[in-house]
Structure formats: C-alpha cells, structure tokens
Amino acid sequence: MQITIDLYNRVLVQDSTIISLPVKLFDFFSGVSNGSSKLCNARIQGVYDIINEEFISFSIDSYSKNDLVATPELQIKQGDLTLRDRGYFIIDEIQRHVDIGADCIYRYKNKVALLDPITEKPINLIEMLRKYGTLDINILLNNNNKTKARLVAMPVSEEIANTRRMKAKKEKKLYQVLNI
C-alpha cells in the first residue's frame, strides 16, 4: 500500500505514552491503586502534523484520560489524513472522518465486526488471512451508517510478531497482578 501525502493538507500522527510520577502527585494525576500498591502515572498525548512539521496539540493529562477519551477531541479538517494505533479505534470516529472529507488509518482492533459489502454479513478475517495471506479489500463497518472502508492486511516479520506477543503477555500479567 502506498500513500501519496501530496493529496493531503495535513498528515496528523496521534499517539500517547505513559510516564511514572511520584506517588505524592496521585491526587492530581490518577494512577492505579489496589490494596497493596499505589502507582501514579500521567499520560502525554501528542498530535504532530508531518507535512507542516508542527505539533497540533500536546497535553499532559491524568492516567485515566486514555486514547479512547482523547480520540474525538482532535480537530480534523477536510483534506486531513489521520494516523493512529488501535487504542484510538472507534467506528464513529471513522464515520466522522468520512463526514468531514478526511481520511484515517488505524491498526485493526481485534474482535471488531467487519462486514462484507455485498451480503452485509460479518467476514471471518482470520479465515481470509489464512487463505490469502494478505488483503486489500473494501468492507463495511458494523455501525448504523454501514460506513464504507478499505481493509489492508499483511503479515509482519517474525521479529515484530514475537515482540507483540511478549508485550501482550506482559500486559496480561500486569492486569492480573493489579487485579484490573
């Protein structure tokens, strides 16, 4: 898949990261707390315009203001391309881009129903990937508008796959330890 950025007025990359703070700041920046431990965290959220080489927004928020909460706050304009990871994936946000005349690229969020554009029945993504290896197809999103979208899927290297598996295992263990 090749993207020609000349088609866009702005190419916005949005992402966040979490930083640890001293526990004494817990009342200002929430964190995670259970019976035996307390962690104070803040979330740094940034939006950078690649074409104009400038930050559109930058904030330091409480840990509880996650990517899903920040997603609809981004001011998008006609002719924009927004790049986000799966933490920002909201079907209504994709519809908002369509309505404004902007484009967006997300990493797929597992278990989101994708529909066949002809039958409007859910497609079996795993089965299709096993059969074809890569995909570049039109689909419908499972919302009231049946938003038209393009799905592009291709395998990652074994190194990236292993890194993602390790990260998923770590996150699963963290949630079990913190009883979240």
C-alpha positions in Angstrom: 0.0 0.0 0.0 1.4 3.4 -1.0 0.2 6.7 0.3 0.8 9.9 -1.6 0.9 12.6 1.1 0.6 15.3 -1.6 -3.1 14.6 -1.6 -3.4 15.9 1.9 -3.3 19.3 3.6 -2.2 17.8 6.9 -1.0 14.3 7.9 -1.7 14.0 11.6 0.0 11.4 13.8 -1.6 11.0 17.2 -0.1 8.9 20.0 0.3 8.8 23.7 2.7 7.5 26.3 2.5 6.9 30.0 5.1 8.3 32.4 5.5 7.4 36.1 5.3 10.2 38.7 6.0 10.4 42.4 3.1 8.9 44.4 2.6 12.3 46.2 1.1 13.5 42.9 -1.6 10.8 42.9 -4.4 13.3 43.7 -3.5 15.4 40.6 -2.6 12.6 38.2 -4.6 9.4 38.8 -2.9 6.1 38.5 -3.5 2.5 39.6 -4.3 1.5 43.1 -5.2 -1.7 44.9 -4.9 -3.0 48.4 -1.2 -3.4 48.4 0.3 -0.9 46.0 -0.3 2.6 44.5 1.2 3.9 41.3 1.0 7.4 40.0 1.0 7.9 36.2 0.4 10.7 33.7 -0.4 10.3 30.1 1.3 12.5 27.5 -0.8 12.9 24.4 0.5 14.5 21.2 -0.6 15.2 17.7 2.1 16.1 15.1 1.5 17.3 11.6 4.1 15.7 9.4 3.5 17.9 6.4 3.8 21.3 8.2 6.3 19.9 10.7 4.5 21.2 13.8 2.7 20.0 16.9 -1.1 20.5 16.6 -1.6 19.6 20.2 0.3 18.4 23.2 -1.0 17.7 26.7 -0.1 16.0 30.0 -3.2 14.5 31.5 -4.3 12.1 34.2 -3.7 8.4 33.5 -7.4 7.9 33.2 -7.7 10.1 30.1 -7.0 7.2 27.7 -6.7 7.2 24.0 -10.4 6.5 23.5 -11.3 9.6 25.5 -8.9 11.7 23.5 -10.0 10.4 20.1 -13.0 12.7 19.4 -11.2 15.8 20.8 -8.9 16.0 17.7 -10.0 18.8 15.4 -9.9 17.3 12.0 -10.5 19.2 8.7 -11.4 18.3 5.2 -8.3 17.1 3.4 -6.6 15.6 6.5 -5.1 12.2 6.9 -5.0 10.9 10.5 -2.7 8.1 11.6 -3.5 6.4 14.9 -2.9 3.0 16.5 -5.7 0.7 17.7 -6.1 2.4 21.0 -7.9 5.2 19.2 -10.1 2.9 17.1 -13.8 4.0 17.3 -16.1 3.2 14.4 -17.9 6.5 15.0 -14.6 8.3 14.6 -14.1 6.8 11.2 -17.5 7.9 10.3 -16.6 11.5 11.5 -13.7 11.5 9.1 -15.9 10.4 6.2 -18.4 13.1 7.0 -15.8 15.8 7.1 -14.0 14.6 4.0 -10.8 13.4 5.8 -9.1 10.0 5.7 -7.8 7.9 8.5 -5.6 4.9 9.0 -5.8 2.7 12.1 -4.4 -0.6 13.2 -7.3 -3.0 13.5 -8.8 -3.6 16.9 -9.3 -7.3 17.4 -12.9 -8.5 17.5 -14.4 -5.5 15.7 -17.0 -6.9 13.3 -16.3 -6.1 9.7 -19.0 -6.7 7.1 -19.0 -8.0 3.5 -20.0 -5.0 1.3 -22.4 -7.2 -0.7 -24.0 -9.5 1.8 -23.5 -7.2 4.9 -22.7 -10.3 6.9 -19.6 -10.5 9.1 -16.4 -11.6 7.4 -14.1 -14.1 9.0 -10.9 -12.1 9.0 -8.7 -15.0 10.3 -10.0 -17.4 7.7 -9.5 -14.9 4.9 -5.9 -14.2 6.1 -5.1 -17.9 6.3 -6.5 -18.3 2.7 -4.9 -15.3 1.0 -2.0 -14.2 3.3 -2.6 -10.5 2.5 -5.8 -8.5 1.9 -6.7 -5.2 0.3 -10.5 -5.2 0.2 -13.5 -3.0 0.6 -15.6 -3.6 3.7 -18.4 -2.1 5.7 -18.1 -1.2 9.3 -20.8 -2.5 11.7 -22.4 0.8 12.6 -25.8 2.4 11.7 -24.3 4.0 8.6 -22.6 0.9 7.4 -19.5 3.0 6.8 -17.5 2.0 3.8 -13.8 1.4 4.5 -10.8 -0.2 3.0 -9.0 -3.0 4.8 -5.4 -3.7 4.1 -3.7 -6.5 5.9 -0.3 -8.1 5.5 1.9 -10.2 7.7 4.6 -8.6 9.9 8.1 -10.0 10.3 8.6 -12.8 12.8 10.6 -10.4 15.0 7.7 -7.9 15.2 5.2 -10.7 15.8 7.4 -12.0 18.7 7.7 -8.5 20.2 3.9 -8.1 20.1 3.4 -11.5 21.7 5.8 -10.6 24.5 4.1 -7.3 25.1 0.7 -8.9 25.2 1.9 -11.5 27.7 3.4 -8.7 29.9 0.2 -6.6 29.8 -1.9 -9.7 30.7 0.4 -10.4 33.7 0.3 -6.7 34.8 -3.6 -6.7 34.8 -3.6 -10.0 36.8 -1.2 -8.6 39.4 -3.1 -5.3 39.8 -6.5 -7.2 39.7 -7.8 -4.9 37.0 
